């Protein structure tokens, strides 16, 4: 799509090759759907592009319509045609909002390196991977109502944690963690029993995702089922939904799966994504890895959650699970990077962290390409959250 347009584009993450969708509130108008170009947004409804879908407070109507590709192509035509400065807003002049109403949310556990590390930490005397892990994409249903957009503060959650005497008590977590993930946004009409090789018909695009975790709460509550309070308090996503069309040139072959999965999970197309990911903690980059290492692909995840007859809806979100690579600098959580808090990290300011402290800011970043001619950089922006004290702890501090 790289045709030079009439707007200066200094931020190459959001060039004409990207054109992700989001929702903003202009200074003198209601919320509306836009596409981002550099440090500007194009008001799609003002440009006459499918106003029934774009003069909306969320992306959900556009997601459901299945017309995202057409809208994106028409936006590119406007941005490469006659100059129309009245149709754009500077990014600094608008409020960037939650892009869509999340209908259902499913989180997976699909990194071989992450699952192996967690098994070694939690079950050091046993085989790291449970018997089902290589047979299906392990996942659980999360809470869609607590998915928030980048820039939203995250209050330290509370839950039952066993004390030294073995008695569980309701306390703020002392083991708050981030999880580096990629989230996939479902579009199109309702569908079920989706084949992996049909994923492109049902995945509208992708966002960065931080599925925050309270590890001490999780360790007490998750057996024999799955995490609940340890995960449901907040999930942070980036504000710009990068379309599948923009990501298509960066699809690559996934790692070899052994044993071969059941036929409903088999694919003939390459569904891994060559997507660079980073995590900053208070300005220090502590993780740099690539999404292409994930064992289970997003196409297989979508096939798995619909194989039983469950139906998708436009606005569904499913997250990859923590993305970790094979080396020490590629770990997608503090649980792994500090080996359950026993090996604290040192930050650039000289402080150390086993888990997150109040006031800490975690920022996820991601991009494809930008590394050689013909591979333009496709950026995701950031998914940032700052930890604030638990409400009860804040109240006690104020009373003191």
Sine and cosine of phi, psi and omega as CSV:
sin_phi,cos_phi,sin_psi,cos_psi,sin_omega,cos_omega
0.00,0.00,-0.10,1.00,-0.16,-0.99
-0.88,0.48,1.00,0.05,0.17,-0.99
-0.86,-0.51,0.73,-0.68,-0.08,-1.00
-0.92,0.40,0.79,-0.61,0.00,-1.00
-0.98,-0.17,-0.14,-0.99,-0.10,-1.00
-1.00,-0.08,0.00,1.00,0.08,-1.00
-0.98,-0.22,0.65,-0.76,0.11,-0.99
-0.94,0.35,0.73,-0.68,-0.03,-1.00
-0.86,-0.51,0.99,-0.11,0.04,-1.00
-1.00,0.07,-0.52,0.86,0.02,-1.00
-1.00,0.03,0.99,-0.12,-0.10,-0.99
-0.94,0.34,-0.15,0.99,0.11,-0.99
-0.90,0.44,-0.42,0.91,-0.11,-0.99
-0.80,-0.59,0.84,0.55,0.04,-1.00
-1.00,0.10,-0.09,-1.00,0.04,-1.00
-0.90,0.43,-0.31,0.95,0.04,-1.00
-0.97,0.24,-0.25,0.97,-0.05,-1.00
-0.98,-0.22,-0.96,0.27,-0.02,-1.00
0.79,0.61,0.88,0.47,0.06,-1.00
-0.97,0.24,0.27,-0.96,0.00,-1.00
-0.97,-0.23,0.52,-0.85,0.08,-1.00
-0.38,-0.93,-0.09,-1.00,0.00,-1.00
-0.77,-0.64,0.72,-0.70,0.02,-1.00
-0.72,-0.70,0.27,-0.96,0.17,-0.99
-0.91,-0.42,0.94,-0.35,0.05,-1.00
-0.93,0.37,0.21,-0.98,-0.03,-1.00
-0.86,0.51,-0.60,0.80,-0.11,-0.99
-0.81,-0.59,0.67,0.75,-0.03,-1.00
-0.32,-0.95,0.12,-0.99,0.02,-1.00
-0.98,0.20,0.16,-0.99,0.08,-1.00
-0.86,0.51,0.56,-0.83,-0.01,-1.00
-0.38,-0.92,0.33,-0.94,-0.01,-1.00
-0.99,0.14,0.70,-0.71,0.00,-1.00
-0.70,-0.71,0.20,-0.98,0.25,-0.97
-0.87,-0.49,0.56,-0.83,-0.06,-1.00
-0.99,-0.11,0.70,-0.72,0.08,-1.00
-0.71,-0.71,0.94,-0.33,-0.07,-1.00
0.86,0.50,-0.80,-0.60,0.03,-1.00
-0.99,-0.17,0.47,0.88,0.00,-1.00
-0.75,-0.66,0.26,-0.97,0.17,-0.99
-0.80,-0.60,0.61,-0.79,0.07,-1.00
-0.99,-0.12,0.83,-0.55,0.04,-1.00
-0.97,0.22,0.97,-0.24,-0.14,-0.99
-0.92,0.39,-0.66,0.75,0.00,-1.00
-0.92,0.40,-0.65,0.76,0.03,-1.00
-0.89,0.46,-0.49,0.87,0.04,-1.00
-0.99,0.15,0.01,1.00,0.01,-1.00
0.98,0.22,0.34,0.94,-0.04,-1.00
-0.99,-0.10,0.97,-0.23,0.06,-1.00
0.71,0.71,0.86,0.52,-0.07,-1.00
-0.85,0.52,-0.45,0.89,0.04,-1.00
-0.91,0.41,-0.34,0.94,0.02,-1.00
-0.97,-0.25,-0.43,0.90,-0.16,-0.99
-0.95,-0.31,-0.32,0.95,0.12,-0.99
-1.00,0.08,0.85,0.52,-0.15,-0.99
-0.73,-0.68,0.46,-0.89,-0.01,-1.00
-0.98,0.18,-0.13,0.99,0.04,-1.00
-0.59,-0.81,0.16,-0.99,0.06,-1.00
-0.99,0.15,-0.06,1.00,-0.21,-0.98
-0.86,0.50,-0.64,0.77,0.02,-1.00
-0.90,0.43,-0.65,0.76,0.04,-1.00
-0.92,0.40,-0.66,0.75,0.04,-1.00
-0.85,0.53,-0.74,0.67,-0.06,-1.00
-0.92,0.40,-0.53,0.85,-0.11,-0.99
-0.93,0.37,-0.46,0.89,-0.11,-0.99
0.96,0.28,0.25,0.97,-0.07,-1.00
-0.96,-0.27,0.34,0.94,-0.03,-1.00
-0.85,0.52,-0.66,0.75,0.00,-1.00
-0.89,0.46,-0.66,0.75,0.03,-1.00
-0.90,0.43,-0.69,0.72,-0.01,-1.00
-0.90,0.44,-0.68,0.73,0.02,-1.00
-0.89,0.46,-0.67,0.74,0.01,-1.00
-0.90,0.43,-0.64,0.77,0.03,-1.00
-0.93,0.36,-0.57,0.82,0.08,-1.00
-0.89,0.46,-0.66,0.75,0.04,-1.00
-0.89,0.46,-0.62,0.78,0.03,-1.00
-0.89,0.46,-0.68,0.73,0.01,-1.00
-0.89,0.45,-0.68,0.74,-0.09,-1.00
-0.97,0.24,-0.22,0.98,0.06,-1.00
-0.92,-0.39,0.06,1.00,0.01,-1.00
-0.99,-0.11,-0.63,-0.78,0.00,-1.00
-0.94,0.35,0.69,-0.72,-0.04,-1.00
-0.86,0.51,0.76,-0.65,0.01,-1.00
-0.66,-0.75,0.98,0.21,-0.03,-1.00
-0.90,0.43,-0.34,0.94,0.01,-1.00
-0.94,0.34,-0.21,0.98,-0.05,-1.00
-1.00,-0.10,-0.08,1.00,-0.09,-1.00
-0.87,-0.50,0.43,-0.91,0.11,-0.99
-0.81,-0.59,0.60,-0.80,0.16,-0.99
-0.92,0.40,0.62,-0.78,-0.04,-1.00
-0.85,0.53,-0.58,0.82,-0.02,-1.00
-0.93,0.37,-0.26,0.97,-0.07,-1.00
-0.99,-0.13,0.00,1.00,-0.03,-1.00
-0.83,-0.56,0.38,-0.92,0.15,-0.99
-1.00,-0.04,0.84,-0.54,0.02,-1.00
-1.00,0.02,0.82,-0.57,-0.19,-0.98
-0.90,-0.44,0.06,-1.00,0.10,-1.00
-0.84,0.54,0.80,-0.60,-0.15,-0.99
-0.96,0.27,-0.50,0.87,-0.04,-1.00
-0.47,-0.88,0.38,-0.92,0.13,-0.99
-0.99,0.16,0.87,-0.49,-0.03,-1.00
-0.97,0.24,0.83,-0.55,-0.02,-1.00
-1.00,0.10,-0.94,0.33,0.12,-0.99
-0.89,-0.45,0.46,-0.89,0.01,-1.00
-0.73,-0.68,0.82,-0.57,0.05,-1.00
-0.83,-0.56,0.71,-0.71,0.04,-1.00
-0.90,-0.44,0.66,-0.75,-0.05,-1.00
-0.93,-0.36,-0.04,-1.00,-0.11,-0.99
-0.58,-0.82,0.93,0.37,-0.34,-0.94
-0.90,-0.43,0.09,1.00,0.07,-1.00
-1.00,-0.03,0.84,-0.54,0.03,-1.00
-0.87,0.49,-0.65,0.76,-0.04,-1.00
-0.93,0.36,-0.67,0.74,0.03,-1.00
-0.90,0.43,-0.75,0.66,-0.04,-1.00
-0.89,0.46,-0.61,0.79,0.03,-1.00
-0.92,0.40,-0.70,0.71,0.03,-1.00
-0.87,0.50,-0.72,0.70,-0.02,-1.00
-0.89,0.45,-0.64,0.77,0.04,-1.00
-0.89,0.46,-0.64,0.77,0.00,-1.00
-0.94,0.35,-0.55,0.84,0.03,-1.00
-0.95,0.32,-0.74,0.67,-0.15,-0.99
-1.00,0.04,-0.44,0.90,-0.03,-1.00
-0.72,-0.69,0.91,0.41,-0.15,-0.99
-0.89,0.46,-0.36,0.93,-0.03,-1.00
-0.99,-0.14,0.10,0.99,-0.09,-1.00
-0.83,-0.56,0.13,-0.99,0.15,-0.99
-0.87,0.48,0.78,-0.63,-0.09,-1.00
-0.87,0.50,-0.65,0.76,-0.05,-1.00
-1.00,-0.09,0.74,-0.67,0.10,-0.99
-0.94,0.33,0.37,-0.93,-0.17,-0.99
-0.85,0.52,-0.49,0.87,-0.07,-1.00
-0.99,0.11,-0.17,0.99,-0.23,-0.97
-0.89,0.45,-0.63,0.78,0.00,-1.00
-1.00,0.07,0.03,1.00,-0.02,-1.00
-0.99,-0.16,-0.42,0.91,-0.04,-1.00
-0.36,-0.93,0.38,-0.93,0.08,-1.00
-0.97,0.26,0.96,-0.27,-0.01,-1.00
-0.92,0.39,0.70,-0.71,0.00,-1.00
-0.40,-0.92,0.08,-1.00,0.06,-1.00
-0.48,-0.88,0.37,-0.93,0.04,-1.00
-0.99,0.14,0.76,-0.65,0.06,-1.00
-0.98,-0.17,-0.27,-0.96,-0.05,-1.00
-0.93,-0.36,0.94,-0.35,-0.08,-1.00
-0.93,0.38,-0.47,0.88,-0.09,-1.00
-0.95,0.32,-0.20,0.98,0.01,-1.00
-0.92,-0.38,0.30,0.95,0.18,-0.98
-0.98,0.20,0.81,-0.59,-0.10,-1.00
-0.80,-0.61,0.34,-0.94,-0.04,-1.00
-1.00,0.05,0.41,-0.91,0.04,-1.00
-0.74,0.67,0.61,-0.80,-0.02,-1.00
1.00,-0.07,-0.15,0.99,0.02,-1.00
-0.99,0.14,0.77,-0.64,0.07,-1.00
-0.90,0.44,0.49,-0.87,0.01,-1.00
-0.88,-0.47,0.91,-0.40,0.01,-1.00
-0.97,0.24,0.72,-0.70,0.03,-1.00
-0.85,0.53,0.83,-0.56,-0.07,-1.00
-0.99,0.16,0.28,-0.96,0.10,-0.99
-0.91,-0.42,0.39,-0.92,0.06,-1.00
-0.13,-0.99,0.09,-1.00,0.03,-1.00
-0.98,0.22,0.82,-0.57,0.03,-1.00
-0.76,-0.65,0.75,-0.66,-0.01,-1.00
-0.95,0.32,0.75,-0.67,0.06,-1.00
-1.00,0.09,-0.08,-1.00,0.00,-1.00
-0.87,0.50,-0.43,0.90,0.02,-1.00
-1.00,0.06,0.03,1.00,0.01,-1.00
1.00,0.10,-0.06,1.00,-0.02,-1.00
-1.00,0.02,0.82,-0.57,0.01,-1.00
-0.97,0.23,0.65,-0.76,0.04,-1.00
-0.70,-0.71,0.50,-0.87,0.02,-1.00
-0.98,0.22,0.92,-0.39,-0.05,-1.00
-0.61,-0.79,0.38,-0.93,0.16,-0.99
-0.90,0.44,0.63,-0.78,0.00,-1.00
-0.87,0.49,0.64,-0.77,0.16,-0.99
-0.97,-0.24,0.11,0.99,-0.05,-1.00
-0.73,-0.68,0.80,0.60,0.00,-1.00
-0.97,0.23,0.71,-0.71,-0.14,-0.99
-0.70,-0.71,0.36,-0.93,0.20,-0.98
-0.98,-0.20,0.28,-0.96,0.16,-0.99
-0.68,-0.74,0.87,-0.50,0.02,-1.00
-0.98,0.21,0.91,-0.42,-0.04,-1.00
-0.64,-0.77,0.22,-0.97,0.15,-0.99
-0.87,-0.50,0.75,-0.66,-0.01,-1.00
-0.96,-0.27,0.59,-0.81,-0.02,-1.00
-0.90,-0.44,0.74,-0.68,-0.11,-0.99
-0.97,-0.24,0.81,-0.58,-0.06,-1.00
-1.00,0.08,0.66,-0.75,0.09,-1.00
-0.76,-0.65,0.03,-1.00,0.03,-1.00
1.00,0.09,0.07,-1.00,0.01,-1.00
-0.93,0.37,0.28,-0.96,0.01,-1.00
-0.82,0.58,0.61,-0.79,-0.01,-1.00
-0.53,-0.85,0.34,-0.94,0.03,-1.00
-0.55,-0.84,0.29,-0.96,0.01,-1.00
0.75,0.66,0.83,0.55,-0.08,-1.00
-0.99,0.11,0.78,-0.63,0.07,-1.00
-0.96,0.29,0.57,-0.82,0.05,-1.00
-0.80,0.60,-0.64,0.77,-0.05,-1.00
-0.97,0.25,-0.03,1.00,0.12,-0.99
-0.97,-0.24,0.17,0.99,-0.09,-1.00
-0.85,0.52,-0.56,0.83,-0.06,-1.00
-0.91,0.41,-0.31,0.95,0.06,-1.00
-0.99,0.17,-0.22,0.98,-0.15,-0.99
-0.82,-0.57,-0.25,0.97,0.03,-1.00
-0.99,-0.17,0.92,-0.40,-0.01,-1.00
-0.95,0.31,-0.68,0.74,-0.04,-1.00
0.02,-1.00,-0.28,-0.96,-0.13,-0.99
-0.63,-0.78,0.40,-0.92,0.05,-1.00
-0.69,-0.72,0.32,-0.95,0.21,-0.98
-0.98,0.22,0.47,-0.88,-0.12,-0.99
-0.57,-0.82,0.80,-0.60,0.12,-0.99
-0.93,-0.38,0.96,-0.27,-0.01,-1.00
-1.00,-0.08,0.99,0.15,-0.07,-1.00
-0.77,0.64,0.55,-0.84,-0.08,-1.00
-0.65,-0.76,0.65,-0.76,0.13,-0.99
-0.98,-0.22,0.99,-0.16,-0.19,-0.98
-0.92,0.39,-0.60,0.80,0.00,-1.00
-0.95,0.32,-0.63,0.78,0.09,-1.00
-0.89,0.45,-0.68,0.73,-0.03,-1.00
-0.88,0.47,-0.66,0.75,-0.08,-1.00
-0.91,0.42,-0.46,0.89,0.00,-1.00
-1.00,0.08,-0.55,0.83,-0.18,-0.98
-0.99,-0.15,-0.34,0.94,-0.30,-0.95
-0.98,0.19,-0.32,0.95,0.01,-1.00
-1.00,-0.06,0.68,-0.73,0.10,0.99
-1.00,-0.09,0.15,0.99,-0.05,-1.00
-0.98,-0.21,-0.93,-0.37,-0.11,-0.99
-0.59,-0.81,0.14,-0.99,0.06,-1.00
-0.86,0.51,0.49,-0.87,0.06,-1.00
-0.73,-0.69,-1.00,0.03,-0.01,-1.00
-0.89,0.46,-0.46,0.89,-0.04,-1.00
-0.92,0.39,-0.28,0.96,-0.06,-1.00
-0.83,-0.56,-0.40,0.92,-0.24,-0.97
-0.99,0.16,-0.06,1.00,-0.11,-0.99
-0.98,0.20,-0.48,0.88,0.00,-1.00
-0.19,-0.98,0.64,-0.77,0.18,-0.98
-0.69,-0.73,0.85,-0.52,-0.06,-1.00
-0.99,-0.16,0.75,-0.66,0.08,-1.00
-0.86,-0.51,0.35,-0.94,0.10,-1.00
-0.96,0.28,0.28,-0.96,-0.16,-0.99
-1.00,0.06,-0.28,0.96,-0.13,-0.99
-0.92,-0.40,0.85,-0.53,0.01,-1.00
-1.00,0.06,0.95,-0.31,0.01,-1.00
-0.98,0.19,0.82,-0.57,-0.15,-0.99
-0.96,0.30,0.40,-0.91,0.07,-1.00
-0.87,0.49,-0.59,0.81,0.01,-1.00
-0.87,0.49,-0.62,0.78,0.02,-1.00
-0.94,0.35,-0.51,0.86,-0.03,-1.00
-1.00,0.08,-0.32,0.95,-0.12,-0.99
-0.78,0.62,-0.67,0.74,-0.03,-1.00
-0.91,0.41,-0.18,0.98,-0.09,-1.00
-0.95,-0.31,0.22,0.98,0.10,-0.99
-0.95,0.31,0.71,-0.70,-0.01,-1.00
-0.69,-0.73,0.20,-0.98,0.02,-1.00
-0.94,0.35,0.68,-0.73,0.04,-1.00
-0.98,0.19,0.15,-0.99,0.10,-1.00
-0.86,0.51,0.44,-0.90,0.05,-1.00
-0.90,0.44,0.70,-0.72,0.02,-1.00
-0.97,-0.25,0.83,-0.56,-0.05,-1.00
-0.69,-0.72,0.88,-0.48,0.07,1.00
-0.97,0.25,0.21,-0.98,0.06,-1.00
-0.87,0.49,0.69,-0.73,-0.02,-1.00
-0.96,0.30,0.17,-0.99,0.06,-1.00
-0.82,0.57,0.48,-0.88,-0.06,-1.00
-0.79,0.61,-0.54,0.84,-0.04,-1.00
-0.92,0.38,-0.25,0.97,0.01,-1.00
-0.97,-0.25,0.04,1.00,-0.05,-1.00
-1.00,0.07,0.63,-0.77,-0.02,-1.00
-0.76,-0.65,0.44,-0.90,0.08,-1.00
-0.96,-0.27,-0.24,0.97,-0.03,-1.00
-0.99,-0.16,0.38,-0.92,0.05,-1.00
-0.99,0.16,0.88,-0.47,-0.10,-0.99
-0.90,-0.44,0.07,1.00,0.18,-0.98
-0.97,0.23,0.33,-0.94,-0.03,-1.00
-0.82,-0.57,0.77,-0.63,0.07,-1.00
-0.98,0.19,0.99,0.12,-0.13,-0.99
-0.83,-0.56,0.90,-0.44,0.02,-1.00
-0.98,0.18,0.69,-0.72,-0.05,-1.00
-0.76,-0.65,0.61,-0.79,0.06,-1.00
-0.68,-0.73,0.45,-0.89,0.13,-0.99
-0.79,-0.61,0.79,-0.61,0.13,-0.99
-0.94,-0.33,0.69,-0.73,0.11,-0.99
-0.88,-0.48,0.93,-0.36,-0.04,-1.00
0.80,0.61,0.63,0.78,0.06,-1.00
1.00,0.00,-0.12,0.99,0.04,-1.00
-0.99,-0.16,0.83,-0.55,0.06,-1.00
-0.96,0.28,0.89,-0.46,-0.06,-1.00
-0.93,-0.37,-0.20,0.98,-0.01,-1.00
-0.59,-0.81,0.70,-0.72,0.15,-0.99
-0.59,-0.81,0.89,-0.46,-0.09,-1.00
-0.53,-0.85,-0.12,-0.99,-0.02,-1.00
-0.71,-0.70,0.69,-0.73,-0.06,-1.00
-0.92,0.38,-0.33,0.94,-0.05,-1.00
-0.91,0.42,-0.23,0.97,-0.01,-1.00
-0.98,0.19,-0.15,0.99,-0.09,-1.00
-0.89,0.46,0.73,-0.69,-0.05,-1.00
-0.94,0.35,-0.77,0.64,0.04,-1.00
-0.99,-0.14,0.76,-0.66,-0.05,-1.00
-1.00,0.06,0.26,-0.97,0.04,-1.00
-0.90,0.43,-0.51,0.86,0.02,-1.00
-0.92,0.40,-0.64,0.77,0.06,-1.00
-0.94,0.35,-0.60,0.80,0.04,-1.00
-0.89,0.46,-0.69,0.72,0.02,-1.00
-0.91,0.42,-0.64,0.76,0.06,-1.00
-0.88,0.47,-0.64,0.77,-0.06,-1.00
-0.93,0.38,-0.68,0.73,-0.08,-1.00
-0.97,0.24,-0.13,0.99,0.03,-1.00
-0.91,-0.41,-0.08,1.00,-0.11,-0.99
-0.92,0.40,-0.41,0.91,-0.03,-1.00
-1.00,0.05,0.06,1.00,-0.03,-1.00
0.97,-0.23,-0.08,1.00,0.08,-1.00
-0.87,0.49,0.58,-0.81,-0.12,-0.99
-0.94,-0.33,0.68,-0.73,0.08,-1.00
-0.98,0.21,0.35,-0.94,0.14,-0.99
-0.68,-0.74,0.56,-0.83,0.06,-1.00
-0.86,0.51,0.83,-0.56,-0.09,-1.00
0.96,-0.27,-0.08,1.00,0.15,-0.99
-0.89,0.45,0.54,-0.84,0.04,-1.00
-0.79,-0.62,0.78,-0.62,0.16,-0.99
-0.78,-0.63,0.71,-0.70,-0.12,-0.99
-0.96,-0.28,0.51,-0.86,-0.16,-0.99
-0.92,0.38,-0.42,0.91,-0.28,-0.96
1.00,-0.02,0.29,-0.96,-0.08,-1.00
-0.84,0.55,0.75,-0.66,-0.01,-1.00
-0.99,-0.12,0.93,-0.38,0.07,-1.00
-0.78,-0.62,0.64,-0.77,0.08,-1.00
-0.99,-0.14,-0.14,-0.99,-0.14,-0.99
-0.99,0.14,-0.19,0.98,-0.09,-1.00
-0.92,-0.39,0.19,-0.98,-0.08,-1.00
-0.89,0.46,-0.49,0.87,0.00,-1.00
-1.00,0.06,0.13,0.99,-0.08,-1.00
-0.88,-0.48,0.41,0.91,-0.12,-0.99
-1.00,-0.02,0.74,-0.67,-0.16,-0.99
-1.00,-0.04,0.27,0.96,0.04,-1.00
-0.39,-0.92,0.40,-0.92,0.10,-0.99
-0.94,0.33,-0.48,0.88,0.04,-1.00
-0.80,0.61,-0.66,0.75,0.03,-1.00
-0.99,0.14,-0.73,0.69,-0.11,-0.99
-0.89,0.46,-0.51,0.86,0.02,-1.00
-0.95,-0.31,0.14,0.99,-0.02,-1.00
0.75,0.67,0.90,0.44,0.00,-1.00
0.86,0.51,0.62,0.79,0.10,-1.00
1.00,0.07,0.01,1.00,-0.07,-1.00
-1.00,0.06,-0.22,0.98,-0.01,-1.00
-0.74,-0.67,0.97,0.24,-0.10,-0.99
-0.84,0.55,0.54,-0.84,0.08,-1.00
-1.00,0.08,0.57,-0.82,0.13,-0.99
-0.98,-0.21,0.77,-0.64,-0.01,-1.00
-1.00,-0.08,0.16,-0.99,-0.07,-1.00
-0.88,0.47,-0.46,0.89,-0.02,-1.00
-0.99,0.10,0.07,1.00,0.03,-1.00
1.00,-0.02,-0.15,0.99,0.04,-1.00
-0.99,0.15,0.28,-0.96,0.03,-1.00
-0.85,-0.52,0.40,-0.92,0.04,-1.00
-0.67,-0.74,0.77,-0.64,0.25,-0.97
-1.00,-0.05,-0.73,0.68,0.15,-0.99
-0.69,-0.72,-0.05,-1.00,-0.15,-0.99
-0.98,0.21,0.66,-0.75,0.07,-1.00
-0.98,-0.20,0.36,-0.93,0.11,-0.99
-0.85,0.52,0.68,-0.73,-0.04,-1.00
1.00,-0.05,-0.23,0.97,0.03,-1.00
-0.93,0.36,0.61,-0.79,0.07,-1.00
-0.89,-0.46,0.82,-0.57,0.02,-1.00
-0.94,-0.33,0.77,-0.64,0.00,-1.00
-0.79,-0.61,0.84,-0.54,0.14,-0.99
-0.99,-0.13,0.63,-0.77,0.10,-1.00
-0.71,-0.70,0.46,-0.89,0.01,-1.00
-0.43,-0.90,0.50,-0.87,0.05,-1.00
-0.32,-0.95,0.45,-0.89,0.14,-0.99
-0.94,-0.35,0.50,-0.87,0.16,-0.99
0.93,0.37,-0.45,-0.90,-0.04,-1.00
0.97,0.24,0.18,0.98,-0.12,-0.99
-0.95,-0.30,-0.21,0.98,0.01,-1.00
-0.29,-0.96,0.33,-0.94,0.00,-1.00
-0.83,0.56,0.62,-0.78,0.00,-1.00
0.99,0.11,-0.01,1.00,0.04,-1.00
-0.82,-0.57,0.98,0.22,-0.03,-1.00
-0.88,0.48,0.47,-0.88,-0.02,-1.00
-0.97,0.23,0.80,-0.60,0.02,-1.00
-0.91,-0.42,0.96,-0.28,-0.08,-1.00
-0.99,-0.13,0.40,-0.91,0.03,-1.00
-0.96,-0.27,-0.13,0.99,-0.17,-0.99
0.98,0.21,-0.60,-0.80,-0.03,-1.00
-0.71,-0.70,0.32,-0.95,0.18,-0.98
-0.83,-0.57,0.98,-0.22,-0.15,-0.99
-0.88,-0.48,0.65,-0.76,0.10,-1.00
-0.56,-0.83,0.60,-0.80,0.05,-1.00
-0.92,-0.39,0.74,-0.67,-0.03,-1.00
-0.98,0.20,0.76,-0.64,0.12,-0.99
-0.87,-0.49,0.36,-0.93,-0.09,-1.00
-0.87,0.48,0.49,-0.87,0.10,-0.99
-0.85,0.52,0.59,-0.81,-0.04,-1.00
-0.79,0.62,-0.68,0.74,-0.01,-1.00
-0.90,0.43,-0.65,0.76,-0.01,-1.00
-0.92,0.40,-0.64,0.77,0.06,-1.00
-0.88,0.47,-0.66,0.75,-0.03,-1.00
-0.90,0.43,-0.68,0.73,0.01,-1.00
-0.91,0.42,-0.60,0.80,0.01,-1.00
-0.91,0.41,-0.63,0.77,0.01,-1.00
-0.92,0.39,-0.61,0.79,0.00,-1.00
-0.93,0.37,-0.54,0.84,0.01,-1.00
-0.94,0.35,0.00,0.00,0.00,0.00
